[in-house]
Amino acid sequence: MTAEPSPARSPDDPGRRTEPAIEVEDLGRTFGDFVAVEGVSFEVAGGEVFGLLGPNGAGKTTTIRMLAGLLAPTTGRARVAGLDAATEGEAIKERIGYMSQLFSLYTDLTVAENVVFFGGLYGVCGERLDERRERILEMARLTGARDRPVAELPLGFKQRLALGCALLHEPAVVFLDEPTSGVDPVSRRSFWELIYVLAAGGTTVLVTTHYLEEAEYCHRLALLNRGRLIALDTPAGLRANLGEAVLEIECDDPPRAAEILGGAPGVVAAGLYGRTVHAAVENAGEGGRTVRARLEEAGIGVSDVRTVEPSLEDVFVSLVEAAGGAVAG
């Protein structure tokens, strides 16, 4: 598999359903004096692949738990698949699929036995279970592994099986919380192809991820930091609306250069980008001169400073820094 996945539909495709599958208005959650989520609002359309991004401690998992009916909101309201998250949590659980990075599979059971077990939990039985089991195994490309114990499966196989088990009852909305954590790039790409199959069939997918190359595959993205929503747009829209210029710097000591440039006058954010350093600056021309001068003063040889199109990672870092930085720890 060499081709990059492409979205099943573009964000502007008129074929997408327009009614919201998820509605979030001024949603908040506190734990004692700690504010985990505050004033978050967004909508997700039916059949949309919606990404929820943010550094550790941003409030992503807390938000998903509220939407999934697992945690009552402190403030605001949310509706999922037409149901109120605060008062109809049990009913919501019947209409959604939920998959976390922990993969709640039973390793001493075979692939097929796991499917049957989760079918029982979701109330899927008889002929419907037989039909759904075969469809799920085929979708996840696990038909040939149906009799293998889960303990023997590679991580990518377990990932696809966990997704299949979450889809047994044909939910309208699927929540995927860091589902590809620790999975190799080829398996991640394969997993995203399954996500597009779901979206093409009308299933709404809300996914959190730390892999920004995956975030590019979402129709739209919501960026959280310190419990608040700081950006909401398509990946292309977020890149286009970045207010700063991005400089790519080739130098002798990129890690030290990134450290030196952090907080320098005119530099909004700086970080490693492969073997180079990317710096978001208020002004490309003046910023370029400042960057080169600061690094050369520190004894770091600079071979090139050029303006580049911002990546989603550049946008992420710049917006998080502008919103107070990530929570330490």
Residue, then its C-alpha position, 0 to 999 in steps of 0.5 A: m500500500t503506497a498511496e496516501p488515503s484521500p478523504a471520502r468527501s471534501p468538506d465542501d461536498p454537497g453530498r454530505r448530510t447537513e443535519p448535525a450528528i453532534e452538537v456542542e454548545d458552551l460545554g464545560r467540565t470541572f473537577g473540584d477547582f480544576v477546569a478541564v473543559e470550558g466553553v467549547s462549542f462546535e457541530v459535526a455533520g453526518g458522515e463527517v470525519f472530525g478531528l479533535l486535536g490538542p496537546n496533553g491535558a488539553g481536554k480532548t478525552t474529557t470532551i469525548r467522555m462527555l459526548a459518549g455519555l460517560l461523564a456528565p457536563t458541568t455546564g453547557r449542552a451536547r447532543v449526539a445522534g439526536l440525544d442529550a448527553a446530560t440526560e440520555g447518556e445510557a441511550i447514547k451508548e446504544r447509538i455510538g461506537y467507542m474505541s480507545q488506544l487501550f483496545s478493550l479486547y480479550t487476548d485469550l479469545t480468538v478474533a471471532e470469539n471477541v466479535v461474538f463476545f462484543g456482539g453479546l454486549y451490544g445485543v447483537c445476536g442470531e442471524r444478525l450477529d452471523e451476518r455482522r461478524e462476517r462483514i466486520l471480519e471482511m472489512a477489517r481484513l481479518t477473515g484469514a485470522r478469525d481463529r487466531p488468539v488475539a494475543e498472537l496478533p500484531l498491533g495493527f491487527k488488534q487495532r482493526l479488530a477493536l474498530g470492528c467490535a465497536l461497529l458491530h451494532e452499526p452505530a451512527v457516530v464513532f468516537l476514536d480516542e488516540p486509536t493509532s497510538g504506537v501503531d506503525p505508519v503502514s498500519r495507521r494508513s490502513f486504519w484510515e482507509l477503513i475510516y473513510v469507508l465508514a464516512a462514505g457510508g454515512t457514519t460520523v467519525l470523531v477522532t483524536t490523534h497526536y499524529l498531525e499527518e493523520a489530522e490532514y485526513c480529517h474534513r475539519l479540525a477543532l484545536l483545544n488547549r487548556g480546555r478551550l477551543i482555540a481554532l476550528d476549520t478545515p486543515a487547508g483553512l487553518r494553514a491559510n489563516l496562520g497570521e505568521a510567516v514560517l521560516e525553515i532554517e538549515c543550520d549546524d545544530p538544529p536542537r540548540a537552534a530551536e532552543i535559542l530561537g524560542g522566545a526571541p524577539g519577533v519569533v512566535a514559536a520555533g521547533l524542530y522539523g525533521r533535520t531543520v528548524h521551523a520558526a513562525v515569525e511576525n515578519a518574514g524579512e525582519g524575522g529572517r535577519t533576526v534568526r540568522a543573527r541570533l544563531e550566528e551570535a551563538g556560534i551556530g552556522v546557518s546555511d539557509v533561511r527560507t520562507v515555506e508554506p506552513s505545515l499543520e504542525d507549524v499551525f498547531v505549535s503557533l496557535v498553542e503558543a499564542a493561547g498560553g502554551a501547553v500545560a506543563g507535565 
